[in-house]
Amino acid sequence: MGSVLRCFMEITKATRKKTEKIVKGVLFYSVCVILTIFFMFPIYVMISRSFMTSKEVMSITAKLWSASPSFDAYKTALDGAFFQYLGNTAIILLTHTICVPLSCFLCAYGFSKCNFKGRDFWFAVALGCTMISGSVTGIPSFLLYVKLNLYGTYWPLIIPAFCGGGIMNIFLVRQFLLASGVTLDEAAKIDGANTLQRMFYINFPIVFPILLYIAANAFLGVWNDYKGPLIYIQDEEMYTFALGLYQKFFTGSSDLDSKANVQMATCVLMSIIPMGLFVVFQNRIIGGVQLFGAVKG
């Protein structure tokens, strides 16, 4: 009788654990679904409004979907100026996406693997510069580019790409290179590898996921940059994507209400490329973020 009772209690205990596991799973995924709907709803509204007329968008009783969806807003947005702005942005995008992670890696390698006098001091000075507000350095930078006759060109937007992409990016890559140790470098050095070979054949593949994450951030920074082109570019034909579309469809007109659906279509078009970038490289980008947790300060 005792063995039967113990067997019954074990079965009951196993059933209870299984039930608790199922309940927890249902609650977890329910919360995930609710949060997904909550965060995706604004995107759905943006997309649905882009297929409406401006009158439907501005209506107080606007519905979640148009009774007669139309692509007229996209036809208006996709004109010659749209592709001209896109081409202008591509020049800066290509430079930043390639040069920011590369220059960041070169700076981080110098501060982590190369022994030179005052290395730690100058790195501390560079870190200390993060305490200086961008508002403080904005005017001197502007005056510098004016003195160099670079105002009104793309160079003020391109030159920063060769400066490491910010000290925090350099700091992250440097800390990871320091955490990787010197064993591989010493072994390669014994085998006769020079500095450049050790840099690009040994250390570059190690930090590549982080550099890919930095490249994605550099891409998004240029793609969404409005202030930089607004300050340095005057010629409308040189406008970048964010600046050109904003000036054309969001300001400088008394009939903005008649462009409400075009504004939504423009937002959708601006979101497609960053979303596509994330979908294609999401595994590597997420892998780069996960690596940050393994970096020791």
CORVEN-V420687 format. One record per residue. N is the residue number from 0. SS is DSSP state (helix for helix, strand for strand, loop for the rest). PSI is psi as a letter, one per 20 degrees, with the letter a starting at -180 (999 if undefined). D_CENTER is the distance of its C-alpha to the mean C-alpha in whole Angstrom. Layout:
n ss psi d_center
N SS PSI D_CENTER
N SS PSI D_CENTER
//
This chain:
n ss psi d_center
0 loop g 66
1 helix g 64
2 helix h 62
3 helix g 62
4 helix g 61
5 helix g 58
6 helix g 57
7 helix g 56
8 helix h 54
9 helix g 52
10 helix g 51
11 helix g 51
12 helix g 48
13 helix h 47
14 helix h 46
15 helix g 45
16 helix g 42
17 helix g 41
18 helix g 42
19 helix h 39
20 helix g 37
21 helix g 37
22 helix g 37
23 helix g 34
24 helix g 32
25 helix g 33
26 helix g 32
27 helix g 28
28 helix h 27
29 helix g 29
30 helix g 26
31 helix g 23
32 helix g 25
33 helix g 25
34 helix h 22
35 helix g 20
36 helix g 23
37 helix g 22
38 helix h 18
39 helix i 18
40 helix g 21
41 helix h 20
42 helix g 18
43 helix g 21
44 helix g 23
45 helix g 21
46 helix g 22
47 helix h 25
48 helix h 26
49 helix i 25
50 loop j 28
51 loop r 30
52 loop r 32
53 helix h 31
54 helix g 34
55 helix h 33
56 helix g 30
57 helix i 32
58 loop q 34
59 loop h 35
60 loop k 36
61 loop p 33
62 loop r 32
63 loop i 30
64 loop q 30
65 loop q 32
66 loop h 36
67 loop n 36
68 loop q 32
69 loop q 31
70 loop j 29
71 helix h 30
72 helix h 27
73 helix h 25
74 helix h 28
75 helix g 28
76 helix h 24
77 loop m 25
78 loop a 27
79 helix h 27
80 helix h 25
81 helix g 22
82 helix h 22
83 helix g 23
84 helix h 20
85 helix g 18
86 helix h 20
87 helix g 19
88 helix h 16
89 helix h 16
90 helix g 18
91 helix h 15
92 helix g 12
93 helix g 14
94 helix g 15
95 helix g 12
96 helix h 11
97 helix g 14
98 helix h 15
99 helix g 13
100 helix h 13
101 helix g 17
102 helix h 18
103 helix g 16
104 helix g 18
105 helix g 21
106 helix g 21
107 helix h 20
108 helix g 23
109 helix h 25
110 helix i 25
111 helix h 26
112 helix i 28
113 loop p 30
114 loop o 33
115 loop q 34
116 loop p 35
117 loop j 33
118 helix g 30
119 helix h 29
120 helix g 31
121 helix h 28
122 helix h 25
123 helix h 26
124 helix g 27
125 helix g 23
126 helix h 22
127 helix h 24
128 helix i 23
129 helix i 20
130 helix i 23
131 loop p 23
132 loop q 21
133 helix h 19
134 helix h 22
135 helix h 25
136 helix i 23
137 helix g 23
138 helix g 26
139 helix h 27
140 helix g 24
141 helix g 25
142 helix h 29
143 helix g 28
144 helix h 27
145 helix g 30
146 helix h 32
147 loop j 31
148 loop k 31
149 loop i 27
150 loop p 27
151 loop j 26
152 loop r 25
153 loop i 21
154 helix h 22
155 helix h 21
156 helix h 17
157 helix g 18
158 helix g 19
159 helix h 17
160 helix h 15
161 helix j 18
162 loop k 18
163 loop i 16
164 loop j 13
165 loop q 14
166 helix h 17
167 helix h 15
168 helix g 13
169 helix g 16
170 helix g 18
171 helix g 16
172 helix g 17
173 helix g 20
174 helix h 21
175 helix h 20
176 helix h 22
177 helix h 25
178 helix h 25
179 loop i 26
180 loop a 29
181 loop j 31
182 helix g 33
183 helix h 31
184 helix g 32
185 helix h 35
186 helix g 36
187 helix h 35
188 helix h 36
189 helix h 40
190 loop i 39
191 loop j 39
192 loop p 35
193 loop a 34
194 helix g 31
195 helix h 29
196 helix g 30
197 helix h 29
198 helix g 26
199 helix h 25
200 helix h 27
201 helix g 27
202 helix h 24
203 helix g 21
204 helix h 21
205 helix g 21
206 helix j 18
207 helix g 16
208 helix h 14
209 helix g 13
210 helix h 12
211 helix h 10
212 helix g 8
213 helix h 8
214 helix g 8
215 helix g 5
216 helix h 3
217 helix g 6
218 helix g 6
219 helix h 4
220 helix g 6
221 helix g 9
222 helix h 9
223 loop j 9
224 loop p 12
225 loop h 15
226 helix g 17
227 helix g 17
228 helix h 18
229 helix h 21
230 helix g 22
231 helix i 23
232 loop p 23
233 loop h 27
234 loop p 27
235 helix h 26
236 helix i 26
237 helix j 24
238 loop q 21
239 loop r 18
240 helix g 16
241 helix g 15
242 helix g 18
243 helix g 21
244 helix h 20
245 helix g 20
246 helix h 23
247 helix g 25
248 helix i 24
249 loop i 24
250 loop r 26
251 loop k 29
252 loop q 31
253 loop i 34
254 loop l 33
255 helix h 30
256 helix h 31
257 helix i 32
258 helix j 28
259 helix g 27
260 helix h 27
261 helix h 25
262 helix g 23
263 helix g 22
264 helix h 22
265 helix g 19
266 helix h 17
267 helix g 17
268 helix h 17
269 helix h 14
270 helix i 12
271 helix g 14
272 helix g 12
273 helix h 8
274 helix g 10
275 helix h 12
276 helix g 9
277 helix g 9
278 helix g 13
279 helix g 13
280 helix j 12
281 helix h 11
282 helix g 14
283 helix h 13
284 helix g 10
285 helix h 12
286 helix h 14
287 helix h 12
288 helix g 12
289 helix h 15
290 helix h 17
291 helix h 16
292 loop i 18
293 loop i 21
294 loop p 20
295 loop p 23
296 loop 999 24
//
